[in-house]
Amino acid sequence: MGNLRRLVLDVLKPLEPNIVELVQRIAALAGVDGVNISIHEIDLKVENAKITVEGNELSYEELKEVIELYGGAIHSIDEVAAGARLIEDVITAQD
């Protein structure tokens, strides 16, 4: 398997537990060097979050399990990076 280095997920989660608890739990996973959660929309009972995780040998399955344990559901995988190093997007004439 490839060395997953970055995952960007669109997640729908309940308001509780809050993102502080969720980010700390994700940060404790093996291979995670950093994690960021930003909220894009809040409803009465749920919020839409963008979760960015970086590290070495990330496990999508473990990350998914934690999100689901906290009542969340992954809507989409918006970005994924693998390999020996991270490659940042480059703006081209088509952009």
C-alpha positions, 0 to 999 in steps of 0.5 A: 500500500502507498504511504498516505501523507494527507487526507482532506475529508468533508464530514457531517458531525453532530454538534456534540462532541465538539471539534476540540474533542474530535481533533484531540482524538484524531491527533492521537492516532498513530502516524498523525503529525497534525490535524485541522478541523474547520467548520463550514456550516452549522445547523440545529443538530449538525455541523459540516466540517473540513478535516485535514490530516497530515502525517506518515503512514496514515490509516484511512480506516482508523480515521474513519472509525474515530469519526464514526465513533464520534457520530460523524459521517464522511461525505467525501474525500476531497484530497489525498496525497501519498508517497515520500513527500507532499506535493502542493497544487500548482496554479496553471493557466487552466486554473 
